[in-house]
Amino acid sequence: MTYEEAVSYLLDIPKFTKKNDLNHTRRLLQNLGNPGHQMKIIHVAGTNGKGSVCAYVNSVLRTAGYSVGMFTSPHLECVNERFQINGKNVENEQLVHAFERVDRAVSVMQREGMPHPTFFEYLFAMAMVMFEENHVEYGVLETGLGGRLDATNAIKDPAVTVITSISLDHMEWLGSTIEEIAAEKAGIIKAGVPVVYDAAKDAVNRVVERQAVKMGAPTRPVHDEIITKLLNTDKTVDFSYCSRYYGCIGMTVHSAAAYQVRNAVLALQALEVLDTGHEISREAMQQGISNMRWPGRMEEVLPDVYLDGAHNVDGICGFAETVRVFQERGPKVLLFSAVKEKQYPQMIQTIIEADLFDSYVITQLSSGRGVPSDELKRIFEERTSKKVTAVPDMEQAFQTAIERTGDGMLFCAGSLYLVGELKEVIRRRYNAEL
């Protein structure tokens, strides 16, 4: 099978499958020989910041000399991005090999009358196969949607679980309140396994602590008191983190996004829980955090052109906080798009209330999930008197936004799918290495 054939098959899976329970995923892993059962698993759930936390954990562990596999979602441009071995996306040949192993296991299940795995189950199984074949010491797993019923929750004995910031998102599947969504995310907590969590919201804390007590899981809440932000520039954020073992450590994240500080600290807390023998040095922690780069999170792709995957109200709030860092840098244009299932009217209202942009360019995602650009334009114009231009074609929209920006700055936000499509446009038009 070719790489193109494998990817085409994977992308077609959602057309003919439905959600399976965790026993189905466990059976798939069993048919594969339970790959990866000897590695230590870091399991991460939450609404915002999951991928960044995974990337920070991955970076520190690799800096400390460990072999690490990482499974995240979604991908921005190609499926290979979802699977990293020691900091590099897997090669096409390795992806195809893992696909074929999983495909054989799926054939056995189907002969037994079991349903076909979902898209995400298939990818998760491929990740575990690749982790096993590369003999990684640590596997870093990001949940896809929710936690309790997520395919990655088929792992019974992770070394540590992490719950990042939780907000209202995916409410059609996870619940209509913060408490209901938190309960789904807290479903990754396992008996006796330590859980590190973002303690910024009391409503979330109560849910997580209640589930942790029920499971006999030690808790490590991340409060504001252990973080001191020192300096936020347009390139980095310097902060101090108070470790239980090392004391206060000076850290730097290479991003203008202040929200990455909390994600870095969640990762550091998880690493302290893992590193009972204190084998990860203070220097490895500092260097690992400083070295981490995560695409699509306030990423500068061209001079004064930033892409951010903020795709819900809390994400947009964090995005706006970062844009304020650039307030002295001249006029600012926002290129915006969103998917239909998100709370895009509330996202737009948050953007308008922040009053950070001089004009807006609205575009439309190529998939059927994208909100029509005229609909987004209408909502913007109901809330602002500033110039709003709708350009449905993504490439033309980007060109319009660049021309509108002049000597100012361009920010692009509203969806990770927007980030992925823009990266393709920029790579093609500017021959940029992203």
Protein Blocks (a to p, Z undefined) as FASTA:
>chain_A
ZZklmmmmmmmmmmmgccddfklmmmmmmmnopghklpccdddedjehklmmmmmmmmmm
mmnopacdddddddfkbmklmpcgehiacdfklmmmmmmmmmmmmmmmmmnopacddfkl
mmmmmmmmmmmmnopabdcdddfehjlmgmklmpmbbfbdcddddddehklmnopbfklm
mmmmmmmpcghiacdddfkbfklmmmmmmmmmmnopacddddfklpccfbdcfkbccddd
ddfklopaddddddfblklmmmmmmmmmmmmmmmmnopacfklmmmmmmmpccehiapaf
bghiacdfbfbfklmmmmmmmmmmmmmnopadddddddfkbcfklmmmmmmmnopafbdc
ddddfbfkbccfklmmmmmmmmocbdcdddfblklmmmmmmmmnmmmccddehifklmmm
mmmmmmmmnopaZZ
